[in-house]
Amino acid sequence: MVSFLEFEKPIAELEARIVELRATASVGDINIDGEIATLEQRAAKLLIDTYAKLTPWQKTQVARHPDRPHFKDYVAGMFDNFMPLAGDRAFADDQAIIGGFATLGERKLMVIGHEKGDDTASRVRHNFGMAKPEGYRKAIRLMELADRFGLPVVSLVDTSGAFPGVQAEERGQAEAIARSTEACLKLGVPMVAAVVGEGGSGGAIALAAANRVLMFEHAVYSVISPEGCASILWRTADKASDAATAMQVTAQHLKSLGVIDRIVSEPVGGAHREPVEAIANLGAAIEAELNSLDGLDAQALRTDRADKFLAIGA
């Protein structure tokens, strides 16, 4: 069953009606196949029309959809031979960020990403994808390991932001995020980052200062959440929709601004409706970008990365 968002109510009503008619047809002798087919066509068209004109706030809701694929789904559907590596060798193993060796096609690489969890227990275990300093220090350790063995790095970004708790601040949250961003920029191997859901603030850029930055078409990427921005500017989170529009958080806006390099298409209705197709689309896009970086030496990769980010806003 699909969990419908607020703006999808008309679609939900049509699909509920289709389910009712199918149930009726299965227990009676009435032939209502024609009516069901008509409603299915209407629902499909309404879905296409709705997703063709989503507002930035609606895209934010889609990016946060609980049924959207998470890191573990991408690992299962896109990579082979995943070998997770745990801990920062200093404090603890932060389950909000997961990483390890893997293969994509014939290519060996290091994959790192945020994991939000998909039920209450796993969300608590993964802290809703909000990493603490030890999570970013684990990411640094894995990136340095990849650099040592000459393996490309792929990062999958999906977080509302770094964990804002007191204990994270006590252990050097800001410094850890800065060091992780620096580690991305210093890599002598290719790095491709993909924003697959939410790209929230420093918690996202710490894994996304890559040679190529991809975004799903209904993902969002911003320095602060729309609710946080609205609370600062208007003193109320009720203005989140206005804030999302003003901040230009969508993939389409960010591509035009040069913040990202490529938009990856999603199935109609979002990645949560057809996760297998969405994961395949992302895998093909990442492979294409890694292929485009083949042949560049370490200094050329660092220069490419620096030029990319220094050009933003120029």
N, C-alpha and C positions, 0 to 999 in steps of 0.2 A: 504494500500500500504506500502511495506517495503521500508525504506530509505536505499539505498545501500552505502557501504563504498567504498573507492577508490580501494582496492584490490579485491572487489567483482564484478568488471565490467564485467568479462566474464559470471558470474552467472546472472547478470542483463540483459545482452544481450539475453541470452537464455530464461529467463522468459518473457522478452518483446516480443520475437518471439512467445512464447506460447500464450500470450494474443492476439496477432495479429491473429494467426490461429484460436483461439476460436471465435474471433469476425467475422472472415470470414465464419466459419462453421455455425454460428448462423443465417446468412442472405442468405446463398446459399444452393444449393442441393448437394454440393461436400462433400463426406465423407473423412475427413482427421483425423479421430480419431486415426488411427495408427501412423501417423506422430506426432501428439500431444503427444501420449503416449511415443514415442521414445524420444522426446525432454524433457519430464518431467523426464524420467529416467536419461537422461544425466545431467540435471540440478541438480537433487537430488544427483547423484554421485559426481558431481563437487563441490557441497556444502559440502558434507562429506569430500572429499579429501582436500578441501581448509581449513576447520576448524580443520582438523587433524594435520596440520603442520603450524599453525599460529606462526609468529615471536612475540617476546615480544612487539614490537611496534604495530603490528597489534592487539594484545590482548588489548593494551592500547586504541586503537581506538574503539574496541568492547565494552570495559568497559565504554567508554564515549558516546556510542550511545544514541541519544536523545529519542529513543523509548524504552529503557530499563526500566523495572519496577522501580518505585520510592517508597519512604516510604509509601505514601498513598495507593499505590497498594498492598504492602505487608500487610498493616493493613486491607485492605478490603478483601484480598484473604486468609489470613492466620489466623488472630485473630478475636475473637468475643468480643462484649461488650466493645469496645475501649472507654475510657473516657479520653480525652485529658486534660492535666494540663498545665497551662500557667504561664510564668513569672519567674523571678529569685528572686522576693521579694526584689529587691534592685534598679534596674534601668529600665528594660523593658522586653518585651517578644520577644525573638529572634526566628523568624519563620524558620531560617535555621536548627534548631534542634527542633524536635517535640517529645513529649512523653506523656505517660499516662498509666493508668491501662488497662489491657486487659486479655483475657483468650485465651489459646492455648490448644485446646482439653478441658480437665477438669481442667487444671492447671491455677490458677490465677497468674499473673505476672505483672511486669512493663516493658514496651517496650519503647525504646528511639532510635531515629535515625535522620540522616540527610535527609532533603528534598530539592531536587534541583529545583523542578517545571518542568512542561512539556509544557509550552507555554511561550511566552514573558512576559505576565503579571505575571504569577505565579513564573517564574524564578526571576524576579525583586523582587517580594514580599518575596521570600525565599532566596534572595541574592545568588542564584546559589549553595545553600548548603554550603556556606562559613560562618561559625559561628563567632560571635563576643563574647567578654567575657561574656555577659549576657546569651548567649546560653549555654556555658559550665557551668555557675553557675546555670542555670536552670537544666541541667543534674545532677549536684551534688545534688541539692535539691531533685530531683526525686529518685536518687539512695539512698539517706539517708532515704527518705520516705519508699522506698521498704524494706530497711534494718530494719526499725522500725516495719514494719508489717510482716516481714518474707517472703517476696515475691521474687522469682528469678527475675533477670534482664536480658533482652534480648536487645542487641543493634544492629542496622543495620547501617553499615558504608558506606557512599557514598559521598565523598567530595574531591575536588581537593586540599583542605587545609583550614586552618583557615583564616578568612578575614585579609588581610595585611594592611588595611587602618590606617591612622593616629588616627582616633577616637578610633579604637580598641586598639591601643597601649596606648593611653591616659587612657583607662579604665582598663589596666592591662591584656592584652591578654596572655602573656607568663605565668603569675601567674595563670590565670584562667585555662589554659590548664594543667599546672602542678597539680593544685588542683583537677581537674577532673580525671586525671590519678591516683592520690593518692586515690581518692574516690573509683575508681574501685578496686584498690588493697586492700583497707581496708574493703570491703564488707564482711559481715558475712553470706551472702546468695549466692547461685550459680549465676554465670554470664556467659552467652554465647554471644559472639560477632560474627557477620558475615559481612565480607566485600563483599558487593553485587555489587559494581561498582568500583569506585576509592577509594583507601585508601591513602589519601594524608597527609603525614608528621604528625606533632603533632595534627593537626585537626582530624586525624583518631585515633591515639593511645589514645587520651583523652577519647574515648568511647570504646576502644578495649583492655584494659588491663584486660582481662577476664580469667576465668578458662579454657575455650575452645574458640579458635578462628577458625572460619570457613571462607572459601573463595569460591565463585563461580569459576568455572574452567576458565572463561575468565575475571575475575576481576584482578585488579592490586593493589599493596600495596608497597609504597616506601617512603623514607624520603624526596624526592623532585620529582617534575614532570620531565619526560625525557627532556622536553624543557628547564626547569630551569637548570638541570644538564649540558646539552649541552652548554647553554649560559655561564656557569661558566668555563667549561673545554676547550671548543673550540671557545668561543666567538661568537657562532652562534647557533640558535635554529634549523638550518637545520640538525644538527647531532643528533636530538632527537632519531632516530632509533638506532644509535650506543649506545647512552646513556641508552636506555631502555634495550638493551642486556647486557651491562656492569653492570647495577644495579641489574639485576635478579629480576625483579618486578612481575613475574608471580606466580600464585598459585603453580605451579609445582616446581619452584625453591624454593619458601618459605617453602613448605612442606618438601623438602629435607634438608633445613637448620634448621628446627625445629621452625620456626617463627609462623607457623600456625599448626593446629592439624588435619584439615579435609578439603578435597576438595569436594565441592558439584557440581554434574554434571549439565550441562545446556542442553537444547534441541539442536539438530543439528542446527547450524547457530546462536546460541546465545540466551540469555534469551528474547531478544526483539522480536524474531520470534514466540515464544510460551510462553508468560508470565505466563499463568495459570499453565502450567507444571513446569516451573522454580520455581514459588512460592510454589507449592506443594512439590517439591524436597527439597527446603530449610526448609519448615515447618517440614517435616519428620526428617531432619538432626538435627534441633534444638531440637525437642522433644527427639530424641535419646540421644543427649548430656546431656540434662537436666535430663533424667532418669539415666544416668551414674553417676550423681553427687548427686542423692538422698541418704540420709542417712549420708552425711558428715556434721559434726557440723561446727560452725563458724570458730573455730581455724584451723580445717583441711582444710577448703576451702581457708583461707588466706595463709596457708602454701603451699597448692597445687599451688596457683597462684604465690607466690613468687618463689617457686622452678622452675616453668615453665619458668619464665622470666630470672631468674639468670642462667639457663642452656643454654640459647641462646648464641651461640658463644663460649661456654666453650670447 
